[in-house]
């Protein structure tokens, strides 16, 4: 939502831009929440540890 103040400062003929920015932000948050709801329980319930890197430790 950092972009919203910049979008609201645009002239009146570009008022549709603010609607597009808010809608896009909401959709991205919704998709991210659905992904977290699906992925986080899978990570928690697996018996194997989560490998963040494939580089062997020294």
C-alpha positions as CSV (number, residue, x, y, z in Angstrom):
1,X,0.0,0.0,0.0
2,X,3.0,2.3,-0.3
3,X,1.9,3.1,-3.8
4,X,-1.6,4.3,-2.8
5,X,-0.6,7.8,-1.7
6,X,1.2,8.3,-5.0
7,X,-1.8,7.0,-7.0
8,X,-4.2,9.3,-5.1
9,X,-2.1,12.2,-6.1
10,X,-2.7,11.6,-9.8
11,X,-5.0,13.9,-11.7
12,X,-8.8,13.2,-11.9
13,X,-8.8,11.5,-15.4
14,X,-6.6,8.8,-13.9
15,X,-8.9,8.0,-11.0
16,X,-9.3,4.4,-12.2
17,X,-5.7,3.7,-11.4
18,X,-6.4,3.8,-7.7
19,X,-9.1,1.2,-8.1
20,X,-6.7,-1.0,-10.0
21,X,-4.0,-0.6,-7.3
22,X,-6.4,-1.5,-4.4
23,X,-7.9,-4.4,-6.3
24,X,-4.5,-5.8,-7.3
25,X,-3.2,-5.5,-3.7
26,X,-6.2,-7.3,-2.3
27,X,-6.0,-10.1,-4.8
28,X,-2.3,-10.6,-4.1
29,X,-3.0,-10.7,-0.3
30,X,-5.8,-13.2,-0.8
31,X,-3.7,-15.5,-3.0
32,X,-0.9,-15.3,-0.4
33,X,-3.1,-16.2,2.4
34,X,-4.5,-19.2,0.6
35,X,-1.0,-20.3,-0.2
36,X,0.0,-20.0,3.5
37,X,-3.0,-21.9,4.6
38,X,-2.1,-24.8,2.3
39,X,1.7,-24.7,2.7
40,X,2.3,-24.0,6.4
41,X,0.4,-27.0,7.8
42,X,2.2,-29.2,5.3
43,X,5.5,-28.0,6.5
44,X,4.6,-28.4,10.2
45,X,3.1,-31.9,9.8
46,X,6.0,-33.4,7.8
47,X,8.4,-35.6,9.7
48,X,11.4,-34.5,7.8
49,X,13.2,-31.3,8.6
50,X,12.8,-28.4,6.2
51,X,16.0,-28.0,4.0
52,X,16.6,-24.4,3.4
53,X,19.8,-25.0,1.5
54,X,21.4,-27.9,-0.2
55,X,24.9,-26.7,0.5
56,X,26.5,-29.0,3.0
57,X,27.7,-27.5,6.3
58,X,31.5,-27.6,7.0
